[in-house]
């Protein structure tokens, strides 16, 4: 991918964090080394007890030292769900003039190098959503994923797709690029999901708003540091949300 992809396009990567002190320095460096001159990294930290927020501030000071505002940190006072952290960060990115917003995990599971390809796909096809997909041809999961996790992930996608009637193969994907207009039309303030099901609700509302999605294949890696934030509560929410969305919009 050459340096002229999306030249001058304002792209904000929104990266929620909670106890990601071991991963954040490496992730920030990887993102800010991408060949996109309009790129900004926004960390949304939910008062991580391991000091992630402090590290984020130090990194922002480092990367903004040349006078360019390349990185910023949004500090939230409590941990109340991945979805709400994303909504807060994405809304702020729009207020600050982002033309495209990327959702990316801080644990290294999403391939940073795919961001320019996602932006190029959005610009070339004029779509409001590009999904970094594990479940289209060429997509894959890390071999360290256990069989039960693979089955659970595939089932969750098929279940949500069936209930909601969508063709997006990786509707639970957390690695997505959105146009500013798509996010404004969806209206992030109307989203109900607090946890991982935010990913499903956001895509479903985009489709209902008339936006199509392009899925590009990615390899989803296993995290090397820290622990997963997936809990039984978030898994149960993920099972209930598709049914609730379908009932709500079929009234």
Steps between C-alpha positions, in 0.01 A plus 500: 500500500654828394516824689244672277207284611241733647749787488383768740196298612432547872488150652467439873574159649293461818655248739327427833728376778462333836814353656699503176823650639708218353354537151440871454855629424545246222151560360538879500832476318357262240195718431689828482757354261233434237550691172189716547577868550154580635505229768417564866493248786245551776529284812187462713608378843251389764715585805718191462648400838824385331591855393403473134357852510825648631699315234260628234556859615877452487478353150279787382755750630773313314319472168370859511841647580556622143196726523263268314208359697542136403367337816250587771354333808143499627488406868174353626427467869357149497496175307147472364542300183695485175206634302468815707877557486490473121196727472672767711824485301332487160269791583798710608687404181207626292488825698870547425452465125582137422388396151545131582511320834667164559408268786800301621578290807809580707604137549668449163235269360420733210764540225604866505640475148147439366383856581629662177337219301171559680517872429588439136205261471260756649623777271499283187152358560331797665369288788428605855637183661799274441524191722826324579350155467608162631229318306538598138735321259856566610407584859627286787532452875816443700575131541530553877125551520346190654236305311229614742583868440495453124164323519357766733616782273363339185172416671463857632542638150259256338247551777510881477488492119201267503304698758573838339486391136832657403756384247801628696696182564698634797233711666667461841834634370665769710737626228300742287542822304205741487434814302407801711170532315402141576564551871302825502206334326505211747518747793732344757294648786212264414698178546391279789775237520763541769723203424634311199154488342553867418678369190187318384262784579713760321523293180132411507398864531738592218333246270155628599618854425581390144874446526671202342809336642810371328685223683873453450683195633722530806688261724378532858787445744490375858605761757852450638466714814219546753169318525180501297218730618230261376277394791190286537295820533625635166438164333141497628450858381629399157237226484212726604579814297424362149155386613435833672608694192281292268196539726557873542527573128218266394240689700 
